[in-house]
């Protein structure tokens, strides 16, 4: 099929799949820093392109609602302006906008507002994934980055039909990149759960998951502590997402255990050369063990070779 040497030298595009906290961003940053890969952060794209205005509107609303009119009057008279400072390393504005359902007195969101923001995020995430082919081209044409890593949100599996090749989000991803599912083993899962217990954070939830959790809760959220509402959801969310991740990876990509990438204690990160070897071995394993493995490998290798030929023609021309 292809040997490791040729595989390593191809212009790659990888779309990372897995739970928030499993190591997608850590790996992406290492590939960017040590291998010159273009790091496409879904949440950065969401925050700076598709949710930029709602995020800033929310900040302005908070300011205008303050009892002290000083800053509000400056804003109203256009004496100051508000901007966010979203970066790949600081995605807090996206998280705080998404929010958690619960009593507004404790920083929560009313049910209607919470669900509206969930839907806004869903639409934004869909658009950010449809943008991936454009950014693969842009990463080479503008930044001369040969390879590309799509640091997708942990909720990617929730905005698609996981086994549908014509899904409008999946299609552009598999036509232009290789889906890599970083599977959390028991050790990694427990670390994720402990982090969620100690520091619950806003997340996007599939309506089929969050709907039943909200059925018997008050519309205004009064009496619901948002942290206590969110804390028990993560273990259930993990179990909800796992079959969707696995279905998507089995049909369209490759699976690598977190321990294979980051070591048994998840405390090391492979350099780009080692990552290429791990990825190559995973692809060869899929060919042997997965009924869809040969199809996935052929599609991806053909895409990479076509990308390389196109770039070489442009350079020669």
Secondary structure, DSSP 8 states (H G I E B T S, - for coil): ---HHHHHHS--EEEEES-TTSSHHHHHHHHHHHH--EEEEHHHHIIIIISHHHHHHHHHHHHHT-S-HHHHHHHHTTSS------BTTB-HHHHHHH--BS-GGGT-B-HHHHHHHHHHHHHHHHHHHHTHHHHHHHHHHTT--S-EEEE--TTGGGSS-TT-TT-TTHHHHHHHSEEEEEE--HHHHHHHHHHHHHS-------HHHHHHHHTTS-TT-TT--HHHHHHTHHHHHHHHHHHHHHHHHHHHEEEEEHHHHHTTTT-----HHHHHHHHHHHHHHHHHH-TTHHHHHHHHHHHHHHHHHHHHHHHH-
